């Protein structure tokens, strides 16, 4: 689904007038939110200064044994992020890294001309992101179709309200494989930095009908009733066509570590609070914001989080804790995230980007667009069409898919 991109400033002005009419106390709500959020940010800052991580951690073995306690689940929902340890063995993840390196080197990936850049993150780049635009290596395919990863995603999907009154928004236990790329960041690199942002577009969150429904509680008399894990309307939120915008519905963004990495290694940063989206959504309706502006929201771009409009939030930006090969990191699609400007470590920082895209009509439609690129070795449909892998040797094929992998890719119906 898409939104009308004509006369966007006029649409914003009309939206603000309507919201102020239906929620005349929105300024008071925002001040109340600021007070609550400031306490949350203070707690994040204090923990960071003590060298503590505020991002919850779960052992995969506890997921398997159904031993994740309510306190941990509440922490995950509060922070909107989690590290799941040991989804894969260190040996397996390290082997994938070695195989992936061989795949890239054997096929001359690093000798190719630099691709044309997409401009989705043009205002976010600390420099020029360099992520390997390969999608169909055997390590990537094997990781995506792993039963361990399926079990992890099922657990995380069930933290959402995925059905209500007989209506199922998505199936938490069935996954659609949303194919993404791989990061292989060298020590000393300064080209991969991304400043803080939220994926999923920007102006769409305010102007799209389904997005408005998803966030409607924030603009009501009881803004505190908003639940970031309510799946209603989420699978059909609107988007603006843009290179690199995700056209699938993801409950969680995520990646799998292939190498050891942590703070200072050019890795992921988060503002670990689900209150951040409340702040971002209500911020444009305050008196200091021009009537035709949405505080960093630009058509066809990610939502930038800037010091001009979101300085309180930025105080809470922290790097993820140290992770080992085989650990996975997950964050809610509305959580603010960034990438460290410089890799100051001594080893390559490598991850496979694999999020969670549960089975729903939107994601099934996306699978239909992704099938042929897999068979032909072309780039995944959400990404710039470099099509590097067309003639690559040792590229994954249909024969490399397991029964679960075929189902997740949309080739077979689940029994």
C-alpha positions in Angstrom: 0.0 0.0 0.0 1.2 3.5 -0.7 0.1 7.0 0.3 -0.6 10.2 -1.7 2.6 12.1 -2.0 1.1 15.2 -3.6 1.0 18.4 -1.5 2.6 16.8 1.5 3.1 20.1 3.4 -0.7 20.8 3.0 -1.4 17.3 4.2 0.8 17.8 7.3 -1.0 21.1 8.1 -4.4 19.5 7.8 -3.3 16.6 9.9 -2.0 18.8 12.7 -5.3 20.8 12.8 -7.3 17.6 13.0 -5.1 16.1 15.7 -5.3 19.3 17.8 -9.1 19.3 17.5 -9.5 15.7 18.5 -6.8 15.9 21.2 -6.7 19.5 22.6 -4.5 18.4 25.5 -1.7 17.0 23.3 0.8 19.5 24.7 0.1 18.5 28.3 0.3 14.8 27.2 3.7 15.5 25.7 5.0 17.2 28.8 3.9 14.2 30.9 5.6 11.9 28.4 8.8 14.0 28.6 8.9 13.6 32.4 8.5 9.8 32.2 10.9 9.4 29.3 13.5 11.6 31.0 13.5 9.1 33.9 13.9 6.2 31.5 16.8 7.9 29.7 18.4 8.8 33.0 18.3 5.1 34.0 19.9 4.1 30.7 22.6 6.7 31.1 23.4 5.7 34.6 23.6 2.0 33.7 25.9 2.9 30.8 28.2 4.9 33.0 28.5 1.9 35.4 29.4 -0.3 32.5 26.2 -2.2 32.6 24.0 -3.2 29.6 20.3 -2.4 29.8 19.5 -4.6 26.9 17.9 -7.9 28.1 19.6 -11.2 27.3 18.0 -14.6 26.9 19.7 -18.0 26.4 18.3 -19.9 23.5 18.3 -23.0 25.7 15.8 -21.2 28.0 13.5 -20.6 25.0 13.7 -24.3 24.1 12.9 -25.2 27.7 10.1 -22.6 28.1 12.0 -21.1 31.0 12.0 -17.4 30.1 10.5 -15.7 33.1 7.9 -12.9 33.2 10.4 -10.4 34.5 12.6 -10.9 31.4 9.7 -10.7 29.1 8.6 -7.4 30.7 12.2 -6.1 30.2 12.2 -7.1 26.6 8.9 -5.3 26.0 10.1 -2.2 27.9 13.4 -2.0 26.1 12.1 -3.1 22.7 15.3 -5.1 22.2 16.9 -8.4 23.2 20.1 -10.4 22.7 19.3 -14.1 22.3 22.5 -16.1 23.2 23.6 -19.3 21.6 21.0 -19.7 18.8 23.8 -21.3 16.8 27.1 -22.8 18.1 30.2 -20.7 17.8 31.7 -23.4 15.6 28.8 -23.2 13.1 28.7 -19.4 13.0 32.5 -19.2 12.6 32.3 -21.7 9.8 29.6 -19.7 8.0 31.9 -16.7 8.2 34.8 -18.6 6.6 32.5 -20.0 3.9 31.1 -16.5 3.2 34.5 -15.1 2.8 35.4 -17.8 0.4 32.2 -17.2 -1.5 33.0 -13.5 -1.9 36.7 -14.0 -2.7 36.2 -16.9 -5.2 33.6 -14.9 -7.1 35.6 -11.7 -7.1 33.1 -9.6 -5.2 35.6 -7.1 -3.9 37.0 -6.5 -7.4 33.7 -5.3 -8.7 33.0 -1.6 -9.3 31.2 0.1 -6.4 27.4 -0.1 -7.0 25.3 3.0 -7.5 24.2 4.1 -4.1 20.5 4.2 -3.1 19.5 7.4 -1.3 17.2 6.1 1.3 19.8 6.7 4.1 21.3 9.8 2.4 20.8 12.0 5.4 21.9 9.4 7.8 25.3 8.4 6.5 28.3 9.3 8.6 30.1 8.3 5.5 29.3 5.6 3.0 27.9 2.4 4.2 29.6 -0.7 2.7 27.5 -3.8 3.2 28.1 -6.8 1.0 25.2 -7.0 -1.5 24.9 -10.7 -1.6 21.8 -12.6 -0.8 22.1 -16.2 -1.8 25.2 -17.6 -0.3 24.8 -21.0 1.3 25.6 -19.8 4.8 22.9 -17.1 4.5 20.3 -19.6 3.2 21.2 -22.2 5.9 21.0 -19.7 8.7 17.6 -18.4 7.5 16.0 -21.8 7.4 17.4 -23.0 10.7 14.9 -24.6 13.1 16.7 -22.8 15.9 16.1 -19.5 14.3 12.5 -20.4 13.6 11.9 -21.3 17.3 13.6 -18.0 18.4 11.4 -15.9 16.0 8.2 -17.8 17.1 9.0 -16.9 20.7 9.6 -13.3 19.9 6.6 -13.0 17.6 4.4 -14.3 20.5 5.4 -11.2 22.5 3.1 -9.3 20.2 -0.7 -9.3 20.3 -1.1 -11.2 17.1 -4.8 -11.9 17.2 -8.0 -10.4 18.8 -11.7 -11.2 18.7 -11.2 -14.0 16.2 -9.0 -11.9 13.8 -5.4 -13.1 13.3 -3.1 -10.3 12.3 -0.3 -12.7 11.5 0.8 -16.2 12.3 3.5 -16.1 15.0 4.7 -19.6 14.3 5.2 -19.4 10.5 7.9 -17.3 9.0 8.3 -15.7 5.6 12.0 -15.4 4.7 12.8 -11.8 4.1 16.1 -11.9 2.4 18.7 -9.3 3.4 22.5 -8.8 3.1 25.6 -9.3 5.1 28.0 -7.0 7.0 31.7 -7.6 6.9 33.3 -4.5 8.5 37.0 -4.2 8.7 39.0 -2.8 11.7 39.6 0.9 11.3 36.6 1.3 9.0 34.7 4.6 9.1 32.5 4.1 6.1 29.6 2.2 7.7 28.3 4.6 10.2 24.6 5.4 10.4 23.3 8.1 12.6 20.2 7.4 14.7 17.0 6.6 12.8 13.9 4.5 12.7 13.3 2.3 9.7 9.9 1.8 8.0 9.7 5.2 6.3 9.0 8.5 8.0 6.1 10.7 6.9 4.1 7.5 6.4 3.7 7.1 10.2 1.6 10.3 10.3 -0.1 10.4 6.9 -0.8 6.7 6.2 -4.3 5.5 7.2 -3.2 2.2 8.7 -0.2 3.8 10.5 -2.7 6.3 11.9 -4.8 3.4 13.2 -1.8 1.7 14.7 -0.8 4.9 16.6 -4.3 6.2 17.3 -4.0 5.7 21.1 -1.2 8.2 21.2 -3.5 10.9 20.0 -6.4 10.0 22.4 -7.2 11.2 25.9 -5.3 8.2 27.2 -2.0 8.2 25.4 -0.6 5.8 28.0 -2.8 3.0 26.6 -0.7 2.8 23.5 0.8 -0.7 23.1 3.8 -1.0 20.8 3.3 -4.7 20.5 -0.3 -4.5 19.3 -0.3 -6.1 15.8 -3.6 -4.6 14.6 -3.2 -2.6 11.4 0.6 -3.2 11.4 0.8 -5.8 8.6 -0.8 -3.4 6.1 0.8 0.0 7.0 1.5 2.2 4.0 4.8 2.9 2.4 6.4 5.2 -0.1 8.3 3.4 -2.9 12.0 4.0 -2.2 15.2 1.9 -2.9 15.9 0.0 0.4 12.5 0.6 2.1 11.2 -2.6 3.5 8.0 -3.7 1.8 7.5 -6.6 4.1 6.0 -6.5 7.6 8.6 -7.2 10.3 7.9 -7.8 13.9 11.6 -7.6 14.7 14.6 -6.4 12.9 17.6 -8.5 13.7 21.0 -10.0 12.8 23.1 -13.1 13.6 26.7 -12.5 14.7 29.3 -14.4 12.7 32.2 -12.9 14.7 32.8 -11.6 18.2 32.0 -7.9 18.5 30.8 -5.4 21.0 31.1 -1.7 22.0 33.7 0.1 19.9 33.7 -2.6 17.2 31.7 -0.6 14.7 28.5 -2.4 15.7 24.8 -1.6 16.5 23.6 1.1 18.8 20.1 1.4 20.2 18.0 3.8 22.2 16.5 0.9 24.2 13.0 2.1 25.2 9.7 1.6 23.4 8.7 5.0 24.7 10.9 6.5 21.9 8.1 6.2 19.3 5.7 7.9 21.6 8.1 10.9 21.7 8.7 10.9 18.0 5.0 10.8 17.1 4.0 13.5 19.5 7.0 15.8 19.0 5.7 17.5 15.7 2.6 18.8 17.4 4.4 21.0 19.8 4.4 24.8 19.5 8.1 25.1 18.5 7.6 23.0 15.3 6.6 24.7 12.0 3.1 23.7 11.0 4.2 21.9 7.8 7.0 19.9 9.4 7.2 16.5 11.0 10.6 16.8 12.7 13.0 15.1 10.4 10.5 13.2 8.4 11.3 13.3 4.7 9.5 11.6 1.8 11.3 8.3 0.9 13.7 8.4 3.8 14.1 6.7 7.2 13.0 8.8 10.2 16.0 10.7 11.3 16.5 11.3 15.0 18.2 14.6 15.4 19.6 16.8 18.2 17.4 19.6 16.9 14.1 17.8 17.6 15.0 14.7 19.7 17.8 15.7 22.0 16.3 14.0 25.0 16.2 10.7 23.1 19.7 10.9 21.9 21.1 10.9 25.5 20.0 7.2 25.7 21.9 5.9 22.7 24.1 3.0 23.7 26.0 0.2 22.0 24.9 -3.4 22.2 26.8 -5.6 24.7 29.5 -8.0 23.5 28.2 -10.9 21.5 29.8 -14.1 20.3 29.4 -16.0 17.0 26.0 -17.6 17.0 24.3 -15.0 19.2 21.4 -13.0 17.7 20.3 -9.4 18.3 16.7 -8.2 17.9 15.0 -4.9 18.1 11.4 -3.6 17.6 10.8 -1.9 14.2 10.0 1.4 16.0 13.1 1.4 18.1 15.8 4.0 17.3 19.0 2.5 16.2 22.3 3.5 14.7 25.7 2.1 13.7 28.9 3.2 15.4 30.9 5.6 13.2 34.2 3.8 13.6 35.3 0.2 14.0 38.0 0.6 16.7 38.4 -3.1 17.3 41.0 -5.6 15.9 38.8 -8.1 14.2 36.3 -8.1 11.4 32.8 -7.3 12.6 30.4 -9.5 10.6 26.7 -10.3 10.8 23.9 -11.8 8.7 20.9 -9.6 8.6 18.0 -11.8 9.4 14.8 -10.3 11.0 11.4 -11.7 11.7 8.7 -11.5 9.0 5.8 -13.6 10.2 3.3 -15.2 7.8 0.6 -12.7 6.7 -1.0 -11.6 3.4 1.5 -8.8 3.0 4.5 -11.0 3.5 3.1 -13.7 1.2 2.8 -11.1 -1.5 6.4 -10.2 -0.9 7.5 -13.8 -1.2 5.9 -13.9 -4.7 8.2 -11.1 -5.7 11.3 -12.8 -4.1 11.0 -16.3 -5.6 12.4 -15.6 -9.1 15.3 -13.5 -7.9 16.4 -16.5 -5.8 16.1 -18.9 -8.7 18.1 -16.6 -11.0 20.6 -15.2 -8.5 19.3 -11.6 -8.7 19.2 -9.1 -5.9 16.3 -9.3 -3.4 13.4 -7.1 -4.6 13.7 -4.5 -1.8 17.3 -3.7 -2.7 19.2 -2.0 -5.6 19.4 -4.4 -8.5 23.2 -5.0 -8.6 22.5 -8.7 -9.4 26.1 -9.6 -8.6 25.3 -13.2 -8.0 23.9 -14.1 -11.4 27.0 -16.0 -12.4 28.5 -16.8 -9.0 29.7 -20.3 -8.3 28.5 -22.2 -5.2 25.4 -20.0 -5.0 22.5 -21.6 -3.1 19.8 -23.3 -5.2 16.4 -24.9 -4.7 18.2 -28.1 -3.8 19.8 -26.4 -0.8 16.4 -25.6 0.8 15.1 -27.9 3.5 11.4 -28.6 3.8 11.1 -25.7 6.3 13.2 -23.5 4.0 10.9 -24.2 1.1 7.9 -23.3 3.2 9.5 -20.1 4.4 10.4 -19.1 0.9 6.9 -19.7 -0.4 7.7 -22.7 -2.5 5.6 -25.2 -0.5 2.5 -24.9 1.6 3.0 -25.8 5.2 1.2 -29.0 6.2 
